[in-house]
Amino acid sequence: MEYEIDFLPVGEGDKSGDAICVRYSADDGKTWLVGVIDGGTQETGNKIVEHVRQYYHTSHVDFLICTHPDQDHASGLSVVMDQLTVKKVLLHCPWDYIEQIWDAVNDGRVTKQSLRQKLIDRHPYAYSIYEKASEKKIPIYHPFSDINDHNIPNLNIVGPSSNFYFNQLINFKSITDVTENELQQKGVFQELADVLGQAVNWLAEGWDDEHLVEPEENATSYENNSSVISLFDFDGKNALLTGDAGVPALNNAAEKIEELGQYLQEFSFVQIPHHGSKRNVGPSVLDKLIGSAGLFGQKTKFTAFVSASSGGEPKHPNKRVVNAFIRRGAKVVATQGSTKYHYSSGTPDRGWGKAEPLPFYERIENDD
Ligand SMILES: [Zn+2]
């Protein structure tokens, strides 16, 4: 079975984003399915359109998935909706879930109608996809792991479950009105603090001495933990796309993967979540998902891609995270300004050179 996974570059400096195109065929390239998972910013949206036309030779997209409503993932998808013919949309629609969350959020000060309006106003990028889909009568599927009614071949949504999602949604900033500042005071969103105060202070890290630690609970946002996690089964070669999911979301997906009778730790391809942030993965979730550390000098077992802006280090990707994946058998490739391409044999040759993988870093930033 032929398949191609393309990670397009998004952003610069401390602004990373995701834009992923997939194309696969189960009949020796006679027909292809095309999917777009996240669209980066508006500018990236145009690049996706060009990419699909130039390399997939079509203006037809079988499915579009928005992992979560943050701008760096959702905004470019509107451009895709405008310029390509999209057949199915997979999108969480918070404004349609009022009944499901009402008991948890009703404090007597909001009405259902005002809450719905607020969820629309505060998620403009996701809502714009919703509006365009509604206008063009494109069906919208709610990507929950306990539903999976989209009928897209080779694809299972493995996270979030609807229950897990609603538990994130009731804590979204659009609902709680907690500001970034308040979250920082509570120790949430340490990532901002990571970018400031970058006095470079190095630490040695050996193969057997892992400095990646278990992230605090709530180390990444509820919005990130609401990310759609997709599992493609390309005839036994499994690819896992994670959006900006954090530890609880990845654990939730691991459960679902096992429930489906699929094996953990045997993926061919894994997206390192949240642009390689150390707030989203820790040793235990990685041991469970991709396997424990192997011996130094081992053969690589799978490929891991990370969408990280050019100049996004040390946050995106974090060296501890890169090392953690390499130690567990990954060849790690980062976008860092150019499209990176993962493909099976049988896909048309583009004449592209092999992407240079990231090294195992013997020095890491001392950024605890
Ligand atoms: Zn992101």
Boltz pocket constraint, residues with backbone or C-beta under 6 A from the ligand:
constraints:
  - pocket:
      binder: B
      contacts: [[A, 16], [A, 17], [A, 18], [A, 70], [A, 72], [A, 73], [A, 244], [A, 274], [A, 275]]
      max_distance: 6.0
